Amino acid sequence: MRAINRFDRTPAAGPDGLYSSILQTLLKYSEGEDPIYNPSVELTKFIQNFLDGKLPPDAAAHLSGAQITARRKPDESIRPIACGTAYRRLASRLAMQSISSDSELHSYLEPHQISVGSAGGLEAGIHAPRHTIGSSQEYVLLSIDFSNACNRCSRQASSTLVKYIHPPLARYIHYTYVTPALLHTRQQSFLSQEGTQQGDSLGMLLFSSVAQPLVLYIQATFRPLLNLRMPDDGNVVALIDVAQKIYKYIKSEGPPQDLHMKVTKTKVWWPTTSSDLLQKFDCNVLCNRDETAAEGITLLGAAFGCPSHIRSHFSKFRFEN
């Protein structure tokens, strides 16, 4: 009941047509009316069976399905927004609550993964590079972006890793992800067989579990000064030569692990310019190709750099909104 009451009453309904507000109203006004049939008890049993993967296999494609809406990104590409069933959203929220106190899971992901169960993770992803890079010309910030990362994430790989790092979730992940789910548009329906579902509370955990082996290998092999990762964004602070090796490694070894670097959004930035750096990275990823670009970079949606760059960023943000 507490989990349902925490739901926002405004989200659109999924393919089942059930709004979270309907469940809230049903449970609120039926509490204690019928001593034989209690909707709260029956819903609890249903969600528990859902989490345990004990519901009929034929229902998996429908319960794990979603209504798809295509939204256009600023770069003119398409972002698919999935609105899942109310039952799945409730089950996933309860599943996330169960892992919030899992010390073994946190010890596996932290301190490099700061997107799952880490309070203040976004702030850490912004401020840690700012304090680490300083003003030394020897260190650079490598901001990595993966192309369509969550939609390309291997479900089989994430299911296997979740079974290892948090076994109680394994059956639910297998039921909702390993079994293909039905996605619905206005014109047609089709099966979803890869990637995490946009809006799923467990999406960050699944992608982070797939990316973690790569993150750990980079830390153990190249020893960067800072190595932080949000879901599809990574920030590395390292010596110039080390950052170059990390960049080349991810670019070549990421795709076999379904991690495809998006070069147009991956950037290298450093506080001061140096002509030697131009020969160490692809020209497309260099921010400091002229004196103006050396002023700063946008990191996880926040301005990073000198005061003039930060003022320019906020002026643009206020104008657009």
N, C-alpha and C positions, 0 to 999 in steps of 0.2 A: 504493500500500500504506500509506504514512504517513497519508494522508487517511482511509482506512478505519479504521485503528487509533485515530484520534482520535475516532471516533464513540462516543457514549454507547451502552452495550450494552442499556439499559433501554427506549428508546422503542418504542411499539407499532408493529406492521407496518401498511403502507399497503394499498391494494387488491390488490397483488401477493402479499401474505402473506409477504413476505420481510423478516426482521429483519436489522438491521445486524450482529448477532452471528453470523448464519449466514454472511455474506460474510467476516467476520473469521476464522471457524473454517475455512471452505473454503480460503481462501488460505494460512492458516497451515500446514495439514496436507497441502496438495498441492504445496507449494513444492519444485520439483526432482524430483518423483516420475516425471513423464512428460516425456521430452525432446522429444516431438512436440507434445503439447498442454499448454500452460502456462496455467492459469486466470488468473493475474495479468496475463499479456500480453494474453490475449483480452479481459479486462475493461477493460484500459487502452484497447484499440482501440475497444471498444464505447462507452465514456464519451467518448472523443475525437470519435467520429462524432456522438454525442449533442450535444456542445458545438458542433460545427460545423453542426448542423442537417441532417445527411446521412442520418438514419434514415428509414425509410419514412413518408410523410405519414399513412398510415392508422393508424400506431402512436402518433401524437402524443397523441390523446385519452386513451389508456390509460397511456402512460408519464408524462404530465403530470397524470394524475388523482389523486384523493385520497379517503380515507375521512373522512367528515364526522361530527363529534360536536358536539352543541349543548350549551353550558354557559351557565348563568344568571349574569348579572352582578349586582352588589349592587343596581343600580337596577331589577332585574327584567327588563331587556332580554336578548337572546340574543347570545352570542358563539360564532360557528361556529369550531371547531378542526379544521383539516385535517391529516391525516397522509398525506403523499405517498409515492410509491414510493421504495424504497431507492436505486434508480439515479438518480432525480431529485435526491434529497437529496445524494448523492455528487457529482453533476455541478455542482449549485449551489454546494456548498462549494468545489469547485475553482475555479469561476468567481469567487467572492469573493476567493480567494487571488490570482487573477491581477490583480485591480484594486487590491489593497492598496498597490501601489507605483506606481500610475498618477498621475503628478504633474499631468497635465492634468485628470483627473477631480477631484482634490482642489482644484485651483485654481478649478474651476467651482463646487463645492459649498461650500467653506470661504470665510470663517470663520463663515457664518451657519448652514449645515447641519452639525450635529455628531453625526449618527446613523450616518454611513457612513464607515467607515475612520478614525474619529477616536478615538484612545486617550483614555480619560477623558472622553468626550463627555457622559455622564450627569452626572458630577460638575460639569462646566463649566456644564451647563444649570441646575444648582441654585445653585452658588456665585456665578456671574457676576452674576445679578440681585441677589443678597443684597448684594454689595459695591457694585453700581452705584447702587441706589436710595437708599441712605443713609437719612437722616432728613429730607430736604427735602420740604416740602409741595407743591412744584411738580412733582415727578416721581411717576408712578404706574407700577405693574406691571400690564400687560395680559397675562393668561394665557389663551391661545386654545386651544380644543379643536375638532377637526373631527369631525363625526358620521360614524361608520362609515367612516372615511377610506380605509383600505386596501382595503376591499371595494367602494368606489365609484371607485377610481382608474381612469382611462381607460387601457386596455391599448394602444390604438393610439397615444395620445400618449406614453406611457412608452417604447414601442418606438421611436418616431421620435426621441425625445430621447437614448435610449441609443445609437442609431446615430450620433448626433452626438458625444456625450461619451466613448464607449468603443466604437468600431466592432467590435472582436473579439467582443463579446457579442451583437451584433445578431441573428445567425442563431439562436443558442440562445434568446434572448428571443422571437423570432418563432415558433420551433417550440413553445415551452412555453406562451406566453401569447396570441399572436395567434390561434393555432389553439385553438378551444374544447376544454376538457378535461372528462373525465367525473368527476363527484363522486358518491360512493356513500353512502347511508344504509342503515339496516337494512331499510327498506321499499321504497326506489326509488333510481334513478340519474337524474341530470340533467346538462345541460351548464353549465359555468361559462364566462361570456363577459365578465365585467368584474371588476376588482379584482385584487389580488395574493393569492397563496395563503398562508394563515396558516402560519407555520413555515418558509417558503421563505427561504433565506439571502439571496436577492436582493430580497426584498420591500421592505426599507427603501430600497434604491437606486432601485427603480422609483417608489415614492411620492415620494421626495425629488426625483427628476428632474422629476416633474410639478409639485410645489409650488415648485420653485426660481424659475421666472419670476415668480411672485407675490412671493416673498421679496425678490428683487432689485429689483422695481419699488417695493416699500414702502421699501426702504433708499434708493434713489435719489431718490424723490419726497418722502418725509416725514422722512428723516434722523433716525430715533430714536436715542437714546443707546445702546441695546442691542437687537439683533434676532437671537435665536437660535431654532432650530427642531430639535426631535426629530421622529420620524415623523409623529405626528398631534397634537403639542403644540407651541405656540409661545409664547415669552416675549419681550415687548417692554417696554422701559423708556423712557419718553418724557415730555415735558411733557404736562400734562393735555389741552390742546387738540389736540396732535399725536396722542396716544393715541386720542382721540375720533374723529379723522379716519381713523386706521388701522382702528379697529373698524368704522366705517360702510363703509369701502371693502371690507374682507374680507367683510362681511355681504352686500353687494350684488354685488360682482364675483367672489367666490369660486365660487358655484354654476355659472356657465358653464364653469369650469375643473374641475368635479367636486369642488370643495372647499366643503363645506357646514358652516358654523360651527354648533356645538352650543351654543346660548345657555345652556342649563342648566348646562353645565360650563365655560363661558368666564367668567372672573372679572376684576374690576378691584380692585386693592388698593393702598393707600398707607399709610405708617407712622402718619400722623396724620389725624384726621377733619377734614372741612371741608364745611359745608352746601352750598357752591357746587357741589361735585362731583355731588350728587344730581340735578342738572338736566342733566348732560352725558352720561350713559349710561343705557341701559335699566336699570330698577330690578332686573331679574332678575340682572344681572351684578355688582352692587355687593356687595362684602364688608363695607364699612364703613357699614352702615346703623345701627349702634349701637356703643356704646363697646366691648362685648365682642368683636364681630366685627373691630374694628380691631386686635386683638392679633396676628393672623396669618392665613396661608393655607397650604393644602397644595399644594406645587409638585412635580410629577413624583414623587409619592408621599412627598415629604419635607416636614417641617414648616418653615415659613418665617415668621419674625416674632419676637415677644418670647419670653423664656425660659418664661413660664407657658404659652404656646400650645404650645411645643415639648414641654414636660413632659406636657401633656395629650395630645398626639398620640402620644407613645411609650407612655403608660399605656394608651391605647385599643388600640394595636397589640399590646402584650404580652397584653392581656386577650383579644383576638380570636384570637390564635395560641397 
